[in-house]
Amino acid sequence: MSSSNLKHLERIKENIDKSDALTEEEKSDSMKRIEEWYREDLAWGTFIEKLSELSPTIKGLLAELGLL
């Protein structure tokens, strides 16, 4: 995950935590979802990295698709 995306997620988490409009249950559920998205993003990045290591051709294709 890029550092700018990580900063955005941290800012979102902080604002959720400070919110008076959300119940504690809503805050907890929101935090769980954000953490799940973060883990999924890390897993996707690892998958693309490993896939690009298979061959220069695959790496070129992934770059063309904007995934690298």
CHARMM-style PDB file with segment names, atoms N, HN, CA, C and O in Angstrom:
ATOM      1  N   MET     1       0.845  -1.165   0.000  1.00  0.00      PROA
ATOM      2  CA  MET     1       0.000   0.000   0.000  1.00  0.00      PROA
ATOM      3  C   MET     1       0.889   1.225   0.000  1.00  0.00      PROA
ATOM      4  O   MET     1       1.892   1.288   0.711  1.00  0.00      PROA
ATOM      5  N   SER     2       0.501   2.203  -0.814  1.00  0.00      PROA
ATOM      6  HN  SER     2      -0.314   2.152  -1.391  1.00  0.00      PROA
ATOM      7  CA  SER     2       1.308   3.408  -0.876  1.00  0.00      PROA
ATOM      8  C   SER     2       1.214   4.172   0.444  1.00  0.00      PROA
ATOM      9  O   SER     2       0.253   4.031   1.200  1.00  0.00      PROA
ATOM     10  N   SER     3       2.222   4.969   0.693  1.00  0.00      PROA
ATOM     11  HN  SER     3       3.003   5.084   0.079  1.00  0.00      PROA
ATOM     12  CA  SER     3       2.231   5.709   1.960  1.00  0.00      PROA
ATOM     13  C   SER     3       1.094   6.719   2.012  1.00  0.00      PROA
ATOM     14  O   SER     3       0.561   6.991   3.088  1.00  0.00      PROA
ATOM     15  N   SER     4       0.711   7.282   0.861  1.00  0.00      PROA
ATOM     16  HN  SER     4       1.144   7.061  -0.013  1.00  0.00      PROA
ATOM     17  CA  SER     4      -0.406   8.233   0.879  1.00  0.00      PROA
ATOM     18  C   SER     4      -1.720   7.530   1.205  1.00  0.00      PROA
ATOM     19  O   SER     4      -2.543   8.072   1.943  1.00  0.00      PROA
ATOM     20  N   ASN     5      -1.928   6.327   0.662  1.00  0.00      PROA
ATOM     21  HN  ASN     5      -1.259   5.886   0.062  1.00  0.00      PROA
ATOM     22  CA  ASN     5      -3.135   5.570   0.996  1.00  0.00      PROA
ATOM     23  C   ASN     5      -3.146   5.183   2.464  1.00  0.00      PROA
ATOM     24  O   ASN     5      -4.190   5.222   3.115  1.00  0.00      PROA
ATOM     25  N   LEU     6      -1.995   4.814   2.979  1.00  0.00      PROA
ATOM     26  HN  LEU     6      -1.147   4.783   2.450  1.00  0.00      PROA
ATOM     27  CA  LEU     6      -1.897   4.448   4.390  1.00  0.00      PROA
ATOM     28  C   LEU     6      -2.221   5.653   5.280  1.00  0.00      PROA
ATOM     29  O   LEU     6      -2.889   5.512   6.305  1.00  0.00      PROA
ATOM     30  N   LYS     7      -1.746   6.828   4.886  1.00  0.00      PROA
ATOM     31  HN  LYS     7      -1.203   6.942   4.054  1.00  0.00      PROA
ATOM     32  CA  LYS     7      -2.046   8.045   5.650  1.00  0.00      PROA
ATOM     33  C   LYS     7      -3.548   8.333   5.627  1.00  0.00      PROA
ATOM     34  O   LYS     7      -4.129   8.723   6.639  1.00  0.00      PROA
ATOM     35  N   HSD     8      -4.170   8.136   4.462  1.00  0.00      PROA
ATOM     36  HN  HSD     8      -3.698   7.818   3.639  1.00  0.00      PROA
ATOM     37  CA  HSD     8      -5.617   8.350   4.356  1.00  0.00      PROA
ATOM     38  C   HSD     8      -6.375   7.392   5.266  1.00  0.00      PROA
ATOM     39  O   HSD     8      -7.315   7.793   5.953  1.00  0.00      PROA
ATOM     40  N   LEU     9      -5.966   6.132   5.271  1.00  0.00      PROA
ATOM     41  HN  LEU     9      -5.203   5.806   4.714  1.00  0.00      PROA
ATOM     42  CA  LEU     9      -6.626   5.156   6.139  1.00  0.00      PROA
ATOM     43  C   LEU     9      -6.469   5.526   7.607  1.00  0.00      PROA
ATOM     44  O   LEU     9      -7.417   5.410   8.384  1.00  0.00      PROA
ATOM     45  N   GLU    10      -5.291   5.965   7.982  1.00  0.00      PROA
ATOM     46  HN  GLU    10      -4.521   6.059   7.351  1.00  0.00      PROA
ATOM     47  CA  GLU    10      -5.060   6.367   9.376  1.00  0.00      PROA
ATOM     48  C   GLU    10      -5.940   7.564   9.741  1.00  0.00      PROA
ATOM     49  O   GLU    10      -6.495   7.625  10.838  1.00  0.00      PROA
ATOM     50  N   ARG    11      -6.058   8.503   8.817  1.00  0.00      PROA
ATOM     51  HN  ARG    11      -5.607   8.453   7.926  1.00  0.00      PROA
ATOM     52  CA  ARG    11      -6.896   9.676   9.068  1.00  0.00      PROA
ATOM     53  C   ARG    11      -8.365   9.267   9.210  1.00  0.00      PROA
ATOM     54  O   ARG    11      -9.074   9.774  10.079  1.00  0.00      PROA
ATOM     55  N   ILE    12      -8.809   8.364   8.366  1.00  0.00      PROA
ATOM     56  HN  ILE    12      -8.233   7.952   7.659  1.00  0.00      PROA
ATOM     57  CA  ILE    12     -10.181   7.865   8.452  1.00  0.00      PROA
ATOM     58  C   ILE    12     -10.412   7.191   9.798  1.00  0.00      PROA
ATOM     59  O   ILE    12     -11.419   7.442  10.462  1.00  0.00      PROA
ATOM     60  N   LYS    13      -9.466   6.324  10.203  1.00  0.00      PROA
ATOM     61  HN  LYS    13      -8.648   6.120   9.664  1.00  0.00      PROA
ATOM     62  CA  LYS    13      -9.593   5.636  11.491  1.00  0.00      PROA
ATOM     63  C   LYS    13      -9.667   6.630  12.648  1.00  0.00      PROA
ATOM     64  O   LYS    13     -10.465   6.453  13.568  1.00  0.00      PROA
ATOM     65  N   GLU    14      -8.845   7.665  12.606  1.00  0.00      PROA
ATOM     66  HN  GLU    14      -8.196   7.809  11.858  1.00  0.00      PROA
ATOM     67  CA  GLU    14      -8.851   8.670  13.665  1.00  0.00      PROA
ATOM     68  C   GLU    14     -10.199   9.380  13.728  1.00  0.00      PROA
ATOM     69  O   GLU    14     -10.738   9.603  14.812  1.00  0.00      PROA
ATOM     70  N   ASN    15     -10.739   9.731  12.568  1.00  0.00      PROA
ATOM     71  HN  ASN    15     -10.301   9.549  11.688  1.00  0.00      PROA
ATOM     72  CA  ASN    15     -12.015  10.436  12.541  1.00  0.00      PROA
ATOM     73  C   ASN    15     -13.171   9.547  12.978  1.00  0.00      PROA
ATOM     74  O   ASN    15     -14.113  10.015  13.618  1.00  0.00      PROA
ATOM     75  N   ILE    16     -13.101   8.286  12.639  1.00  0.00      PROA
ATOM     76  HN  ILE    16     -12.336   7.906  12.119  1.00  0.00      PROA
ATOM     77  CA  ILE    16     -14.124   7.347  13.108  1.00  0.00      PROA
ATOM     78  C   ILE    16     -14.078   7.267  14.621  1.00  0.00      PROA
ATOM     79  O   ILE    16     -15.113   7.307  15.287  1.00  0.00      PROA
ATOM     80  N   ASP    17     -12.879   7.154  15.159  1.00  0.00      PROA
ATOM     81  HN  ASP    17     -12.038   7.122  14.618  1.00  0.00      PROA
ATOM     82  CA  ASP    17     -12.710   7.042  16.608  1.00  0.00      PROA
ATOM     83  C   ASP    17     -13.224   8.278  17.337  1.00  0.00      PROA
ATOM     84  O   ASP    17     -13.780   8.159  18.429  1.00  0.00      PROA
ATOM     85  N   LYS    18     -13.048   9.462  16.754  1.00  0.00      PROA
ATOM     86  HN  LYS    18     -12.597   9.559  15.868  1.00  0.00      PROA
ATOM     87  CA  LYS    18     -13.463  10.708  17.378  1.00  0.00      PROA
ATOM     88  C   LYS    18     -14.948  11.019  17.178  1.00  0.00      PROA
ATOM     89  O   LYS    18     -15.492  11.897  17.848  1.00  0.00      PROA
ATOM     90  N   SER    19     -15.594  10.316  16.277  1.00  0.00      PROA
ATOM     91  HN  SER    19     -15.152   9.603  15.733  1.00  0.00      PROA
ATOM     92  CA  SER    19     -16.973  10.627  15.919  1.00  0.00      PROA
ATOM     93  C   SER    19     -17.946  10.454  17.077  1.00  0.00      PROA
ATOM     94  O   SER    19     -17.913   9.458  17.800  1.00  0.00      PROA
ATOM     95  N   ASP    20     -18.805  11.443  17.231  1.00  0.00      PROA
ATOM     96  HN  ASP    20     -18.832  12.252  16.644  1.00  0.00      PROA
ATOM     97  CA  ASP    20     -19.881  11.354  18.212  1.00  0.00      PROA
ATOM     98  C   ASP    20     -21.162  10.813  17.569  1.00  0.00      PROA
ATOM     99  O   ASP    20     -22.103  10.433  18.265  1.00  0.00      PROA
ATOM    100  N   ALA    21     -21.185  10.784  16.233  1.00  0.00      PROA
ATOM    101  HN  ALA    21     -20.421  11.094  15.668  1.00  0.00      PROA
ATOM    102  CA  ALA    21     -22.374  10.351  15.509  1.00  0.00      PROA
ATOM    103  C   ALA    21     -22.479   8.827  15.408  1.00  0.00      PROA
ATOM    104  O   ALA    21     -23.552   8.294  15.129  1.00  0.00      PROA
ATOM    105  N   LEU    22     -21.363   8.130  15.636  1.00  0.00      PROA
ATOM    106  HN  LEU    22     -20.490   8.563  15.862  1.00  0.00      PROA
ATOM    107  CA  LEU    22     -21.348   6.675  15.516  1.00  0.00      PROA
ATOM    108  C   LEU    22     -21.413   6.019  16.892  1.00  0.00      PROA
ATOM    109  O   LEU    22     -20.855   6.524  17.866  1.00  0.00      PROA
ATOM    110  N   THR    23     -22.103   4.887  16.948  1.00  0.00      PROA
ATOM    111  HN  THR    23     -22.556   4.477  16.157  1.00  0.00      PROA
ATOM    112  CA  THR    23     -22.113   4.108  18.184  1.00  0.00      PROA
ATOM    113  C   THR    23     -20.781   3.369  18.295  1.00  0.00      PROA
ATOM    114  O   THR    23     -20.027   3.293  17.325  1.00  0.00      PROA
ATOM    115  N   GLU    24     -20.501   2.838  19.452  1.00  0.00      PROA
ATOM    116  HN  GLU    24     -21.114   2.900  20.240  1.00  0.00      PROA
ATOM    117  CA  GLU    24     -19.269   2.070  19.637  1.00  0.00      PROA
ATOM    118  C   GLU    24     -19.264   0.842  18.724  1.00  0.00      PROA
ATOM    119  O   GLU    24     -18.219   0.452  18.204  1.00  0.00      PROA
ATOM    120  N   GLU    25     -20.421   0.247  18.537  1.00  0.00      PROA
ATOM    121  HN  GLU    25     -21.270   0.564  18.959  1.00  0.00      PROA
ATOM    122  CA  GLU    25     -20.523  -0.923  17.642  1.00  0.00      PROA
ATOM    123  C   GLU    25     -20.216  -0.528  16.202  1.00  0.00      PROA
ATOM    124  O   GLU    25     -19.509  -1.255  15.504  1.00  0.00      PROA
ATOM    125  N   GLU    26     -20.735   0.607  15.749  1.00  0.00      PROA
ATOM    126  HN  GLU    26     -21.309   1.197  16.316  1.00  0.00      PROA
ATOM    127  CA  GLU    26     -20.460   1.082  14.391  1.00  0.00      PROA
ATOM    128  C   GLU    26     -18.979   1.421  14.223  1.00  0.00      PROA
ATOM    129  O   GLU    26     -18.384   1.140  13.184  1.00  0.00      PROA
ATOM    130  N   LYS    27     -18.399   2.022  15.246  1.00  0.00      PROA
ATOM    131  HN  LYS    27     -18.883   2.250  16.091  1.00  0.00      PROA
ATOM    132  CA  LYS    27     -16.971   2.337  15.194  1.00  0.00      PROA
ATOM    133  C   LYS    27     -16.150   1.056  15.083  1.00  0.00      PROA
ATOM    134  O   LYS    27     -15.234   0.968  14.266  1.00  0.00      PROA
ATOM    135  N   SER    28     -16.478   0.075  15.898  1.00  0.00      PROA
ATOM    136  HN  SER    28     -17.222   0.146  16.562  1.00  0.00      PROA
ATOM    137  CA  SER    28     -15.762  -1.191  15.895  1.00  0.00      PROA
ATOM    138  C   SER    28     -15.881  -1.885  14.540  1.00  0.00      PROA
ATOM    139  O   SER    28     -14.891  -2.379  14.001  1.00  0.00      PROA
ATOM    140  N   ASP    29     -17.094  -1.919  13.996  1.00  0.00      PROA
ATOM    141  HN  ASP    29     -17.898  -1.518  14.435  1.00  0.00      PROA
ATOM    142  CA  ASP    29     -17.317  -2.559  12.703  1.00  0.00      PROA
ATOM    143  C   ASP    29     -16.540  -1.837  11.604  1.00  0.00      PROA
ATOM    144  O   ASP    29     -15.952  -2.474  10.729  1.00  0.00      PROA
ATOM    145  N   SER    30     -16.542  -0.523  11.654  1.00  0.00      PROA
ATOM    146  HN  SER    30     -17.019  -0.006  12.364  1.00  0.00      PROA
ATOM    147  CA  SER    30     -15.808   0.266  10.653  1.00  0.00      PROA
ATOM    148  C   SER    30     -14.312  -0.010  10.727  1.00  0.00      PROA
ATOM    149  O   SER    30     -13.655  -0.174   9.699  1.00  0.00      PROA
ATOM    150  N   MET    31     -13.778  -0.062  11.934  1.00  0.00      PROA
ATOM    151  HN  MET    31     -14.312   0.072  12.769  1.00  0.00      PROA
ATOM    152  CA  MET    31     -12.348  -0.337  12.112  1.00  0.00      PROA
ATOM    153  C   MET    31     -11.986  -1.717  11.584  1.00  0.00      PROA
ATOM    154  O   MET    31     -10.947  -1.888  10.946  1.00  0.00      PROA
ATOM    155  N   LYS    32     -12.840  -2.702  11.848  1.00  0.00      PROA
ATOM    156  HN  LYS    32     -13.684  -2.563  12.367  1.00  0.00      PROA
ATOM    157  CA  LYS    32     -12.595  -4.057  11.356  1.00  0.00      PROA
ATOM    158  C   LYS    32     -12.553  -4.090   9.836  1.00  0.00      PROA
ATOM    159  O   LYS    32     -11.703  -4.757   9.248  1.00  0.00      PROA
ATOM    160  N   ARG    33     -13.477  -3.364   9.196  1.00  0.00      PROA
ATOM    161  HN  ARG    33     -14.168  -2.822   9.674  1.00  0.00      PROA
ATOM    162  CA  ARG    33     -13.501  -3.321   7.731  1.00  0.00      PROA
ATOM    163  C   ARG    33     -12.258  -2.648   7.161  1.00  0.00      PROA
ATOM    164  O   ARG    33     -11.694  -3.110   6.170  1.00  0.00      PROA
ATOM    165  N   ILE    34     -11.838  -1.566   7.786  1.00  0.00      PROA
ATOM    166  HN  ILE    34     -12.297  -1.190   8.592  1.00  0.00      PROA
ATOM    167  CA  ILE    34     -10.635  -0.878   7.320  1.00  0.00      PROA
ATOM    168  C   ILE    34      -9.420  -1.798   7.436  1.00  0.00      PROA
ATOM    169  O   ILE    34      -8.603  -1.872   6.518  1.00  0.00      PROA
ATOM    170  N   GLU    35      -9.306  -2.492   8.554  1.00  0.00      PROA
ATOM    171  HN  GLU    35      -9.970  -2.432   9.300  1.00  0.00      PROA
ATOM    172  CA  GLU    35      -8.181  -3.412   8.737  1.00  0.00      PROA
ATOM    173  C   GLU    35      -8.232  -4.550   7.724  1.00  0.00      PROA
ATOM    174  O   GLU    35      -7.193  -5.006   7.247  1.00  0.00      PROA
ATOM    175  N   GLU    36      -9.435  -5.010   7.396  1.00  0.00      PROA
ATOM    176  HN  GLU    36     -10.279  -4.640   7.783  1.00  0.00      PROA
ATOM    177  CA  GLU    36      -9.584  -6.059   6.380  1.00  0.00      PROA
ATOM    178  C   GLU    36      -9.140  -5.539   5.017  1.00  0.00      PROA
ATOM    179  O   GLU    36      -8.429  -6.241   4.299  1.00  0.00      PROA
ATOM    180  N   TRP    37      -9.541  -4.331   4.645  1.00  0.00      PROA
ATOM    181  HN  TRP    37     -10.119  -3.760   5.229  1.00  0.00      PROA
ATOM    182  CA  TRP    37      -9.127  -3.742   3.371  1.00  0.00      PROA
ATOM    183  C   TRP    37      -7.611  -3.601   3.309  1.00  0.00      PROA
ATOM    184  O   TRP    37      -6.996  -3.851   2.272  1.00  0.00      PROA
ATOM    185  N   TYR    38      -7.017  -3.199   4.429  1.00  0.00      PROA
ATOM    186  HN  TYR    38      -7.517  -2.996   5.271  1.00  0.00      PROA
ATOM    187  CA  TYR    38      -5.564  -3.039   4.486  1.00  0.00      PROA
ATOM    188  C   TYR    38      -4.867  -4.379   4.223  1.00  0.00      PROA
ATOM    189  O   TYR    38      -3.923  -4.455   3.437  1.00  0.00      PROA
ATOM    190  N   ARG    39      -5.348  -5.433   4.895  1.00  0.00      PROA
ATOM    191  HN  ARG    39      -6.114  -5.371   5.533  1.00  0.00      PROA
ATOM    192  CA  ARG    39      -4.747  -6.762   4.702  1.00  0.00      PROA
ATOM    193  C   ARG    39      -4.929  -7.243   3.255  1.00  0.00      PROA
ATOM    194  O   ARG    39      -4.014  -7.822   2.669  1.00  0.00      PROA
ATOM    195  N   GLU    40      -6.108  -7.000   2.688  1.00  0.00      PROA
ATOM    196  HN  GLU    40      -6.852  -6.530   3.164  1.00  0.00      PROA
ATOM    197  CA  GLU    40      -6.360  -7.400   1.298  1.00  0.00      PROA
ATOM    198  C   GLU    40      -5.436  -6.655   0.345  1.00  0.00      PROA
ATOM    199  O   GLU    40      -4.926  -7.236  -0.613  1.00  0.00      PROA
ATOM    200  N   ASP    41      -5.221  -5.371   0.606  1.00  0.00      PROA
ATOM    201  HN  ASP    41      -5.635  -4.899   1.385  1.00  0.00      PROA
ATOM    202  CA  ASP    41      -4.345  -4.573  -0.244  1.00  0.00      PROA
ATOM    203  C   ASP    41      -2.911  -5.079  -0.165  1.00  0.00      PROA
ATOM    204  O   ASP    41      -2.217  -5.161  -1.179  1.00  0.00      PROA
ATOM    205  N   LEU    42      -2.469  -5.419   1.043  1.00  0.00      PROA
ATOM    206  HN  LEU    42      -3.032  -5.353   1.867  1.00  0.00      PROA
ATOM    207  CA  LEU    42      -1.120  -5.974   1.197  1.00  0.00      PROA
ATOM    208  C   LEU    42      -0.991  -7.305   0.464  1.00  0.00      PROA
ATOM    209  O   LEU    42       0.012  -7.560  -0.202  1.00  0.00      PROA
ATOM    210  N   ALA    43      -2.005  -8.146   0.589  1.00  0.00      PROA
ATOM    211  HN  ALA    43      -2.821  -7.939   1.130  1.00  0.00      PROA
ATOM    212  CA  ALA    43      -1.977  -9.449  -0.084  1.00  0.00      PROA
ATOM    213  C   ALA    43      -1.946  -9.263  -1.592  1.00  0.00      PROA
ATOM    214  O   ALA    43      -1.214  -9.972  -2.282  1.00  0.00      PROA
ATOM    215  N   TRP    44      -2.719  -8.328  -2.116  1.00  0.00      PROA
ATOM    216  HN  TRP    44      -3.313  -7.751  -1.556  1.00  0.00      PROA
ATOM    217  CA  TRP    44      -2.735  -8.077  -3.558  1.00  0.00      PROA
ATOM    218  C   TRP    44      -1.356  -7.601  -4.017  1.00  0.00      PROA
ATOM    219  O   TRP    44      -0.867  -8.035  -5.060  1.00  0.00      PROA
ATOM    220  N   GLY    45      -0.732  -6.717  -3.248  1.00  0.00      PROA
ATOM    221  HN  GLY    45      -1.130  -6.365  -2.401  1.00  0.00      PROA
ATOM    222  CA  GLY    45       0.595  -6.228  -3.600  1.00  0.00      PROA
ATOM    223  C   GLY    45       1.625  -7.343  -3.619  1.00  0.00      PROA
ATOM    224  O   GLY    45       2.479  -7.383  -4.505  1.00  0.00      PROA
ATOM    225  N   THR    46       1.555  -8.240  -2.663  1.00  0.00      PROA
ATOM    226  HN  THR    46       0.861  -8.208  -1.943  1.00  0.00      PROA
ATOM    227  CA  THR    46       2.459  -9.386  -2.613  1.00  0.00      PROA
ATOM    228  C   THR    46       2.232 -10.305  -3.804  1.00  0.00      PROA
ATOM    229  O   THR    46       3.187 -10.791  -4.409  1.00  0.00      PROA
ATOM    230  N   PHE    47       0.973 -10.544  -4.139  1.00  0.00      PROA
ATOM    231  HN  PHE    47       0.196 -10.150  -3.647  1.00  0.00      PROA
ATOM    232  CA  PHE    47       0.628 -11.392  -5.282  1.00  0.00      PROA
ATOM    233  C   PHE    47       1.192 -10.806  -6.579  1.00  0.00      PROA
ATOM    234  O   PHE    47       1.816 -11.524  -7.360  1.00  0.00      PROA
ATOM    235  N   ILE    48       0.980  -9.527  -6.811  1.00  0.00      PROA
ATOM    236  HN  ILE    48       0.473  -8.944  -6.177  1.00  0.00      PROA
ATOM    237  CA  ILE    48       1.475  -8.883  -8.032  1.00  0.00      PROA
ATOM    238  C   ILE    48       2.997  -8.916  -8.072  1.00  0.00      PROA
ATOM    239  O   ILE    48       3.583  -9.150  -9.129  1.00  0.00      PROA
ATOM    240  N   GLU    49       3.636  -8.686  -6.942  1.00  0.00      PROA
ATOM    241  HN  GLU    49       3.160  -8.496  -6.084  1.00  0.00      PROA
ATOM    242  CA  GLU    49       5.097  -8.718  -6.883  1.00  0.00      PROA
ATOM    243  C   GLU    49       5.634 -10.097  -7.257  1.00  0.00      PROA
ATOM    244  O   GLU    49       6.555 -10.207  -8.066  1.00  0.00      PROA
ATOM    245  N   LYS    50       5.066 -11.142  -6.673  1.00  0.00      PROA
ATOM    246  HN  LYS    50       4.318 -11.053  -6.015  1.00  0.00      PROA
ATOM    247  CA  LYS    50       5.519 -12.503  -6.959  1.00  0.00      PROA
ATOM    248  C   LYS    50       5.226 -12.879  -8.406  1.00  0.00      PROA
ATOM    249  O   LYS    50       6.044 -13.528  -9.057  1.00  0.00      PROA
ATOM    250  N   LEU    51       4.077 -12.479  -8.906  1.00  0.00      PROA
ATOM    251  HN  LEU    51       3.412 -11.952  -8.377  1.00  0.00      PROA
ATOM    252  CA  LEU    51       3.714 -12.767 -10.292  1.00  0.00      PROA
ATOM    253  C   LEU    51       4.687 -12.088 -11.254  1.00  0.00      PROA
ATOM    254  O   LEU    51       5.072 -12.676 -12.264  1.00  0.00      PROA
ATOM    255  N   SER    52       5.082 -10.861 -10.945  1.00  0.00      PROA
ATOM    256  HN  SER    52       4.769 -10.384 -10.123  1.00  0.00      PROA
ATOM    257  CA  SER    52       5.999 -10.131 -11.824  1.00  0.00      PROA
ATOM    258  C   SER    52       7.397 -10.736 -11.829  1.00  0.00      PROA
ATOM    259  O   SER    52       8.170 -10.504 -12.758  1.00  0.00      PROA
ATOM    260  N   GLU    53       7.725 -11.509 -10.796  1.00  0.00      PROA
ATOM    261  HN  GLU    53       7.097 -11.697 -10.041  1.00  0.00      PROA
ATOM    262  CA  GLU    53       9.037 -12.146 -10.732  1.00  0.00      PROA
ATOM    263  C   GLU    53       9.129 -13.376 -11.635  1.00  0.00      PROA
ATOM    264  O   GLU    53      10.228 -13.874 -11.881  1.00  0.00      PROA
ATOM    265  N   LEU    54       7.993 -13.873 -12.133  1.00  0.00      PROA
ATOM    266  HN  LEU    54       7.101 -13.468 -11.933  1.00  0.00      PROA
ATOM    267  CA  LEU    54       8.001 -15.087 -12.953  1.00  0.00      PROA
ATOM    268  C   LEU    54       8.736 -14.905 -14.267  1.00  0.00      PROA
ATOM    269  O   LEU    54       9.493 -15.780 -14.686  1.00  0.00      PROA
ATOM    270  N   SER    55       8.519 -13.781 -14.915  1.00  0.00      PROA
ATOM    271  HN  SER    55       7.904 -13.070 -14.575  1.00  0.00      PROA
ATOM    272  CA  SER    55       9.222 -13.544 -16.171  1.00  0.00      PROA
ATOM    273  C   SER    55       9.148 -12.070 -16.542  1.00  0.00      PROA
ATOM    274  O   SER    55       8.258 -11.351 -16.088  1.00  0.00      PROA
ATOM    275  N   PRO    56      10.088 -11.625 -17.370  1.00  0.00      PROA
ATOM    276  CA  PRO    56      10.047 -10.233 -17.835  1.00  0.00      PROA
ATOM    277  C   PRO    56       8.778  -9.936 -18.644  1.00  0.00      PROA
ATOM    278  O   PRO    56       8.265  -8.817 -18.611  1.00  0.00      PROA
ATOM    279  N   THR    57       8.281 -10.937 -19.364  1.00  0.00      PROA
ATOM    280  HN  THR    57       8.699 -11.845 -19.391  1.00  0.00      PROA
ATOM    281  CA  THR    57       7.067 -10.744 -20.165  1.00  0.00      PROA
ATOM    282  C   THR    57       5.872 -10.448 -19.267  1.00  0.00      PROA
ATOM    283  O   THR    57       5.102  -9.525 -19.534  1.00  0.00      PROA
ATOM    284  N   ILE    58       5.718 -11.231 -18.206  1.00  0.00      PROA
ATOM    285  HN  ILE    58       6.343 -11.980 -17.989  1.00  0.00      PROA
ATOM    286  CA  ILE    58       4.606 -11.009 -17.282  1.00  0.00      PROA
ATOM    287  C   ILE    58       4.758  -9.651 -16.611  1.00  0.00      PROA
ATOM    288  O   ILE    58       3.776  -8.931 -16.432  1.00  0.00      PROA
ATOM    289  N   LYS    59       5.978  -9.302 -16.241  1.00  0.00      PROA
ATOM    290  HN  LYS    59       6.776  -9.888 -16.386  1.00  0.00      PROA
ATOM    291  CA  LYS    59       6.215  -8.013 -15.598  1.00  0.00      PROA
ATOM    292  C   LYS    59       5.819  -6.879 -16.540  1.00  0.00      PROA
ATOM    293  O   LYS    59       5.216  -5.896 -16.111  1.00  0.00      PROA
ATOM    294  N   GLY    60       6.161  -7.017 -17.836  1.00  0.00      PROA
ATOM    295  HN  GLY    60       6.651  -7.816 -18.184  1.00  0.00      PROA
ATOM    296  CA  GLY    60       5.786  -6.011 -18.830  1.00  0.00      PROA
ATOM    297  C   GLY    60       4.288  -5.899 -18.989  1.00  0.00      PROA
ATOM    298  O   GLY    60       3.753  -4.796 -19.093  1.00  0.00      PROA
ATOM    299  N   LEU    61       3.600  -7.036 -19.010  1.00  0.00      PROA
ATOM    300  HN  LEU    61       4.035  -7.933 -18.925  1.00  0.00      PROA
ATOM    301  CA  LEU    61       2.143  -7.034 -19.126  1.00  0.00      PROA
ATOM    302  C   LEU    61       1.494  -6.358 -17.921  1.00  0.00      PROA
ATOM    303  O   LEU    61       0.567  -5.563 -18.072  1.00  0.00      PROA
ATOM    304  N   LEU    62       1.980  -6.676 -16.740  1.00  0.00      PROA
ATOM    305  HN  LEU    62       2.733  -7.322 -16.617  1.00  0.00      PROA
ATOM    306  CA  LEU    62       1.434  -6.064 -15.532  1.00  0.00      PROA
ATOM    307  C   LEU    62       1.665  -4.565 -15.529  1.00  0.00      PROA
ATOM    308  O   LEU    62       0.807  -3.798 -15.092  1.00  0.00      PROA
ATOM    309  N   ALA    63       2.829  -4.146 -16.019  1.00  0.00      PROA
ATOM    310  HN  ALA    63       3.527  -4.769 -16.374  1.00  0.00      PROA
ATOM    311  CA  ALA    63       3.127  -2.710 -16.111  1.00  0.00      PROA
ATOM    312  C   ALA    63       2.190  -2.025 -17.097  1.00  0.00      PROA
ATOM    313  O   ALA    63       1.705  -0.925 -16.830  1.00  0.00      PROA
ATOM    314  N   GLU    64       1.929  -2.674 -18.247  1.00  0.00      PROA
ATOM    315  HN  GLU    64       2.323  -3.567 -18.464  1.00  0.00      PROA
ATOM    316  CA  GLU    64       1.001  -2.127 -19.235  1.00  0.00      PROA
ATOM    317  C   GLU    64      -0.390  -1.956 -18.656  1.00  0.00      PROA
ATOM    318  O   GLU    64      -1.101  -1.011 -18.997  1.00  0.00      PROA
ATOM    319  N   LEU    65      -0.774  -2.868 -17.783  1.00  0.00      PROA
ATOM    320  HN  LEU    65      -0.197  -3.635 -17.505  1.00  0.00      PROA
ATOM    321  CA  LEU    65      -2.095  -2.816 -17.165  1.00  0.00      PROA
ATOM    322  C   LEU    65      -2.146  -1.804 -16.021  1.00  0.00      PROA
ATOM    323  O   LEU    65      -3.214  -1.548 -15.464  1.00  0.00      PROA
ATOM    324  N   GLY    66      -0.999  -1.231 -15.672  1.00  0.00      PROA
ATOM    325  HN  GLY    66      -0.131  -1.439 -16.125  1.00  0.00      PROA
ATOM    326  CA  GLY    66      -0.930  -0.257 -14.589  1.00  0.00      PROA
ATOM    327  C   GLY    66      -0.918  -0.888 -13.207  1.00  0.00      PROA
ATOM    328  O   GLY    66      -1.212  -0.220 -12.216  1.00  0.00      PROA
ATOM    329  N   LEU    67      -0.581  -2.169 -13.134  1.00  0.00      PROA
ATOM    330  HN  LEU    67      -0.342  -2.712 -13.939  1.00  0.00      PROA
ATOM    331  CA  LEU    67      -0.562  -2.855 -11.857  1.00  0.00      PROA
ATOM    332  C   LEU    67       0.799  -2.782 -11.172  1.00  0.00      PROA
ATOM    333  O   LEU    67       0.927  -3.162 -10.009  1.00  0.00      PROA
ATOM    334  N   LEU    68       1.793  -2.306 -11.869  1.00  0.00      PROA
ATOM    335  HN  LEU    68       1.689  -1.997 -12.814  1.00  0.00      PROA
ATOM    336  CA  LEU    68       3.134  -2.136 -11.286  1.00  0.00      PROA
ATOM    337  C   LEU    68       3.520  -0.677 -11.319  1.00  0.00      PROA
ATOM    338  OT1 LEU    68       4.610  -0.316 -10.877  1.00  0.00      PROA
TER     339      LEU     68
END
